[in-house]
C-alpha cells in the first residue's frame, strides 16, 4: 500500500490521531467537503487551512451524502478515489469519510482547535461552529478563490461534450 493511503482513517483512527495531537500540544485544523473534482481553488484553500495549525484533517462527504446534497448526478468520482486524491496532497494529514448530511457528529467527536470553511460560508453558518466556540476553539471562513468550482467545471465539461461534432 502506498504510504499516503495511511492518511485515510477510520473514525477510531481519527479519534486516536486527535488524542495523540492533544497529548503533544499540537493543533488540529478541521474542514469538510465533497472535493468531487480537485482544482486549484481546493489546493489554495487547503494550504491556507493547514497553515493555521499542525495537522489538517478533512471530513469527506460519502457518495450517499453527496447524492442527497447535490442530486443523483453527483459525485463524479467515488469516495475512494476522492479520498485517495486528498490523501496524496502534502498539506493533508488525515481524513475520514462520513455518511451523514453534515459533519457535526465528527466535529463534536474530534473537537478540533480550528474549524474552517471557504469564504462562501459566513462563520455563524458553519456547521459545528457553535460547538467549537463553546469549548474554546476557533471558527474561520477562509478566502474563497474566485473562478474555481467543481460544479462549474462539470458544467463546462458537459457543454464541451455537447458541442463536439457529430453529437
Secondary structure, 3 states (H helix, E strand, C coil): CCHHHHHECCHHHHHHHHHHHHHCCCCEEEEEECCCCCCHHHHHHHHHHHCCCCEEEEEEECHHHHHHHHCCCCCCCCHHHHHHHHHCCCCCCEEEEECCCCCHHHHHHHCCCEEEEECCCCHHHCCCHHHHHHCCCEEEEECCCCCCCHHHHHHHHHHHHHCCCCC
